[in-house]
């Protein structure tokens, strides 16, 4: 079953909140236009953590993160949404 963008955002918010280095007290409302590095303060370690958590939570397999060019929360939602539309045997 495909998840809606809203469901993906809610799950992604929980993943972001679970990252140790993200300041939870000053985390803005998670919106698709927020920049991962500039607005949320993501480090390369945070990106890796998020990728692992996305793979585990959404049961998808991500390729090389550096090639994905994820800049915003919306980019991450698009990536998850795209993978959730693929049949499991075709997911990369």
Secondary structure, DSSP 8 states (H G I E B T S, - for coil): ----HHHHHHHHHHHHHH-TTS-GGG-----TT-BTTTTT---HHHHHHHHHHHHHHHT-----HHHH---BHHHHHHHHHHHHHS-GGG--
